Amino acid sequence: MNVEATIERANLADKAGVFDLAFDAAESVSAKNSVEQMLCHQMAAAHQHSMRLLAESEKEKDPQWSVKKATLAARLMDTYARAALTLQRLQSDPSQSTVVQQVLVGWTNAQ
């Protein structure tokens, strides 16, 4: 474990305002390495900012700004969902594989 990298990640999460969320997320998914920890921190930031934007869009008096904030929130939520899938793939058993087979069935009209 690189202590300097851990401190840097903590500082970045703190500057983004997601320190507690970031470390809670990494702990709850048992992040095993730096990549998984950074992904959890990014997910925490995306989650927090999307929720804030949604709240702001509800209170926004200008309909155009309301839609812009809601749209940005939706994009952040999509980013979060993609990151969650990426994290799932990183943490899944690499020995698992999916086999796709194509089966062709022919029909003959014998008379």
C-alpha positions in Angstrom: 0.0 0.0 0.0 1.4 3.4 -1.0 0.7 5.7 1.9 1.3 8.9 -0.2 -1.2 7.8 -2.7 -3.8 7.1 0.0 -3.2 10.5 1.5 -3.6 12.1 -2.0 -6.9 10.2 -2.6 -8.1 11.4 0.8 -7.2 15.0 0.1 -8.9 14.9 -3.3 -12.0 13.4 -1.8 -12.0 16.1 0.9 -11.6 18.9 -1.7 -14.5 17.4 -3.7 -16.6 17.5 -0.5 -17.1 13.7 -0.5 -14.6 12.4 2.0 -17.0 10.5 4.2 -19.1 9.2 1.3 -15.9 8.1 -0.7 -14.4 6.1 2.1 -17.7 4.6 3.2 -18.3 3.5 -0.4 -14.8 2.0 -0.7 -15.3 0.2 2.6 -18.8 -1.1 1.9 -17.7 -2.8 -1.4 -14.4 -4.0 0.1 -12.3 -2.2 -2.4 -9.2 -4.3 -2.8 -6.8 -2.0 -4.6 -6.2 1.6 -5.6 -8.2 1.4 -8.8 -11.3 0.2 -7.0 -10.9 2.8 -4.3 -10.5 5.6 -6.8 -13.6 4.3 -8.7 -15.6 4.3 -5.4 -14.4 7.9 -4.7 -15.5 9.0 -8.2 -18.9 7.3 -7.7 -19.3 9.1 -4.4 -18.7 12.4 -6.1 -21.0 11.6 -8.9 -23.7 10.6 -6.5 -23.4 13.6 -4.2 -23.4 16.1 -7.1 -26.3 14.5 -8.9 -28.4 14.6 -5.8 -27.6 18.2 -5.2 -28.4 19.1 -8.7 -31.7 17.4 -8.5 -32.6 19.3 -5.4 -31.5 22.6 -7.0 -33.5 21.8 -10.1 -36.7 21.4 -8.0 -36.2 24.8 -6.4 -35.1 26.6 -9.6 -37.5 29.3 -10.7 -36.2 29.5 -14.2 -37.5 26.5 -16.2 -34.5 26.4 -18.5 -32.0 26.2 -15.6 -34.2 23.6 -13.9 -34.0 21.4 -17.0 -30.3 22.0 -17.4 -29.6 21.0 -13.8 -31.9 17.9 -14.0 -30.2 16.9 -17.3 -26.8 17.2 -15.7 -28.0 15.2 -12.7 -29.2 12.5 -15.0 -25.9 12.3 -16.8 -24.1 12.0 -13.5 -26.5 9.2 -12.4 -25.7 7.4 -15.7 -22.0 7.9 -15.0 -22.5 6.4 -11.5 -24.4 3.4 -12.9 -21.6 2.7 -15.4 -19.0 3.0 -12.7 -20.9 0.5 -10.6 -20.9 -1.9 -13.5 -17.2 -1.4 -14.0 -16.6 -2.0 -10.3 -18.7 -5.2 -10.4 -16.6 -6.4 -13.4 -13.4 -5.6 -11.6 -14.5 -7.5 -8.5 -16.1 -10.5 -10.3 -14.4 -13.9 -10.6 -12.1 -13.7 -13.6 -12.5 -17.4 -14.2 -16.2 -16.9 -15.0 -16.9 -16.6 -18.7 -19.8 -16.3 -21.0 -20.2 -18.6 -24.0 -22.3 -17.4 -26.9 -23.3 -20.0 -29.4 -25.2 -19.7 -32.6 -27.5 -22.5 -33.5 -29.0 -22.7 -37.0 -32.1 -24.7 -37.5 -33.2 -25.5 -41.0 -36.6 -26.6 -42.2 -37.0 -28.8 -45.1 -40.3 -29.5 -46.8 -40.0 -33.1 -47.8 -42.8 -34.5 -50.0 
